[in-house]
């Protein structure tokens, strides 16, 4: 019976058998249970997002202090918005992970850490003059805020329990390993190709910054740039790892038919755009022109990645209900 159906049946019986009751009494008997207002749901999500944002802001400001940067209102706002952005973009993923806490944390941490942090540090390893030791130290040190955010999102944004739902490894196992391998390798190639294509397309907006001695010194850009075969290899490997980092997303956000596959493409593209383009462009001391040009470049990359990841790697929406691996 549908929710509230029992109340309607009881009201009908009461109104039929107690016909001499006053109109007020009948109104009381037939009252329909109040529905939870949608704005309360919005508020419920909002305070959870703000908690994640505030926690990340504290860690963000602590890192700023370690780096010798001054505390400012802008840095506080950027920290809160960044942490809140993490929570919002990963909310759909968190709601689809009806597993143990440690599985949920790992599934949230992996795409967040790689796309927002580690991938950029790997790129910086090859194209900047920043000390390799400093980059490695940063990669280890920056695990802390991302792990805290992942823990908070997993805790504050639980998924509805689904007894009998298959685990992440079981869902990924629906596709043969060899099929995953060739699809990931092809996706890595497309990752590198689109990175170059959009770099050329948006070059007129941002190339002048990469030829400006002042900006090159500020951003520690390597001059001369590394050989093309090095950058292509680095981009290709980052593309393959990008796919691997998205496996938790692909396991639970599924669909091969239309329009489900479009939903996969939009969500993957949104994750990449938010974590790699929009939120990182809020901080730092980048010139406005660079923020706009680089933001358009990275957003174009994200749209293309969402499309080819969905077409190549999206899983069917259905699954066997008797497989419970990794719950």
N, C-alpha and C positions, 0 to 999 in steps of 0.2 A: 504493500500500500504506500502511496506517495506520502511524503512528509506533510503532516497536518490533516491527512485523510481521516484518521481516527477521530479527531476533534469534530470534523464536519458530520460524520455519521452519528456521533453521540449527540450533537446539537439537533440533528433531525429527529432522533428518537425522543429527545426531551420535548421538542416543540410539538410533536404529534401526540404524546401521551399526557402532557400537562397543558392543554389548550387554554385553561383558565388562568394561567400565570399572567402577571402584568407585563406590558411591553418592555419595561426596564429589565425585568428578570430574564425575559427571552433574549434580550440583547446581551446580557451578561453570559447566558449559557452558550450563545452562538459566537462569541468573540473569537476572532482568528488570532492565533499567536503572532506577536509582532516579529517582523523580520529584522535581522541585524542591518543597520544602515550601512551603505557602502562606504561612507566617509569614515566610519569606525575602522573598517578594514584598511583604508588608506593610512589612517593614523597609526594603526598597529604596525604596518610595514615601515612607516616613516620613522618611528622612534627607534626601531631596530637598525635601520640604515644610519641614523644619526649616531647611535652608539658605536657602530663600526667606524664611521667617519671620525668621531672624536678620538677613539682609541688609536687609529692610524695617525691622526694629527699629532698626538702626543709623541709617538715614535718618530714621526717625520720631523718634528721640531727638535727632538733629541739628536737625530742624525745631523740636522743643520748646525746644531751647537758643536757637535764633534768636528764638523767640517769647518768651523770657524765663521759661520754665517750669522748675521744679526737676526734676532727675533723681531718679527713684524706682524702687523695685522694681516697683511697679504699672505704671508707664509702660513698663518693659522687657517685662513680661509681655503687656501690651496690644499692644505693637509686634510681638512674636513671634507671638501668636495671630492678629492681623490679617493679617500677611503669610502665615502658614500657611493662614489661611482663604481668602485670595485663591488660593493654589496649589491647595487642595483643590477649590474650586468650579469652577475653570477647568481642572482636570485632564482631565475628559471632553472638553472642547473641544480642548485641546492634543493629545490622543491621536487626534483626528479631523482633524488638519491636516497631511497628508503633502506639504507644499510647501516651498519655499525658506524659509530662516530669516527673511528680511525680511517675507515674506507672513505667516508664523506670528506674528511679533512684532506686526504691525499688527492681525491678527485678534484677538489677545488684548488688546492695548492699548485698542482702541476701546471695547468694552463696559465694560472695567474703569475707564477714565478717566471716561467719561461717567456711568455709573451711580453709581460711588462718590464722584466728586469734582466734575466740572464741572456736572452737573445741580443739585447742591446749591448751588453758587456762583451759578448763574443764578437760582435761587429766592431766594437771599439778596440778590441785586441788587435785587429788587423788594420784599421784605417785611422787610428789616432796615435799620438806620441805618448799617451798616458802609460806609465810604468805597468808592465805586465803583472808585477807583484801587487801593485795597488788594485788592479782590476780583479785579480783572484781574491784578494782580501775583501774587496767590495762585494763580490759574488757570495762569499760565505757570510759576511756580516749582514747583508740585506735579506738573508733567509729569515731573520727574526721578525721584522715587521710583516712580511708576507705570510709567514706561518701563523702569527697572531691573528691577522685578518681572516685567514682561512678557518681557524678555530672558531672565531666569533661568528662568522657566517654560518658554519655548520651547526653551531649551538643555537643561534638566534633565529635561524630560518629552517626549521626542521621540515622533513618530508613526511607525508602520510605513510604510515606503515602499510606494506603490501605483502602479507604472508604468501609465500610461494613464488614471489617475484625472483627471476634469475639475477645473479650477480653480474658485475661488470665484465669479468673474464669470460663468463658463460655467454654473455651477449656478443662480445667481440669474437668469441669462438665460433659463432654462426657462419663466419666467413673463413675459408681455408687460409692458413698462414701464407702460402705462396701468393694468394690473391692480395692479401694485405701488403706484401712486400712490393709487388710490381706497382700497385696503386700508390704506395707511399713514395717510391722512387720517381714515378712520373709526376706526382704532386710536387716533389722537391724541385724537379726541372721547371715546372710551370711557375713555381714560386720565384725562382731566379730570373726567368724570362720576363715575367710581369714586373718584377722589381726594376729591371733595366728599362723596359718599355715606358713605364710611367715616370721613371727618373728622367728619361729623355723628353717625354711629353711636358712635364712640369719644369724642365730645366730652365727655361727663360725666367721663371719666377725666383729660383733659388740658386742658380749657378753663380751669380755675382758674389754671393756670400762666400762660396767656396774658393773664390779667387781674391777675396779681400784679405790682405795680410793681417789686419786687426782681428777679423773674425777667426781666421785660421789659428792665430795665436790664442785667442780666447777659448776656442773649442778644441784645441790641441789636435787639429786635423793634420794628418801626415802629409808632408810636402817634400818630395813628390809622392803621389799616391802609389799604393802597391800595384804590382803587375796585374793585368786583367785576369790572367788565369787563377791568381790567388783570390781575387774578389769573387769570381764566378764559383770557384770551389767552396768558398766560405758561404756564399748565398745559397748554394745547392744544399749543403749540409744543414744549414739553418732551416731550409724548407722541409727537409725530411723530419727533423726534430720537431718542427712546428706541427706536423701531422701527428706525430707520436704524442705530443703534449695535449692534443685535442681528443685523444682516444676516449677519455672519460666522458666528454661531451657527446661524441658520436655514439657511444654505447647507450645513452639514455634519451638523446634527442634524435629520433629515428624517422624514417619514412623515405621510400623510393618512388612513391606515386606523386602525382601532382594534386594539390599544391603542397603536400607535406615536404617534398624535397626543397621547395622554395623557402619553407620555414627553417629548414636546416641551414640553407645558404645565408639567409638573413641573420640568423643567430650567430653563426660562425663569423660572418663579416662584422657584426656588431661587437662581438667579443674582441676581435682583433683591432677594430677601429678605436674602441674605448680604451683598451689597455695599452696599445702601442702608439696611437696618434693623439687622440683628444686630451686625455688626462696628462700625459707627459708634456704636452705643449703648454699646459697651464703654468708650470714651474720654470725655473731657470731664468736667464737674462737674455733670452733670444729676442732679436728685433722683431717687430710686428710683421714686417714683410716676410721674414723667414718663417714665422709661425704659420702664416696663412699658406705660403707655398708648400712648406713641408707637410702641413696638415692635409692639404689637398692631395699631395703625393701619397702619403701614407693611407689616407682614406680610400683612394683609388685602389691601392694594393689590397686593402681589406675587402673591398667589394669583389675584386677578382678572386681572392683566396676563398671567400665564402662560396662563390659559384663553383670553382673547380673542386674544392673539398667536398661539397655536397654531391656533385655529379659523380665523382670518383669513389667516394668513401662512405656515403650515407648508407645505413643499414636498413633492412626492411622493418616495418613498424611492428610486426607480430613476432612472437617468440614462444618457445615451448615453456609451459608452466611448471614442468617438473624438474627444472634445472636451478639449483640454488647456490652455485659457486660464488664465493666471496661475499655472501650476505653478512 
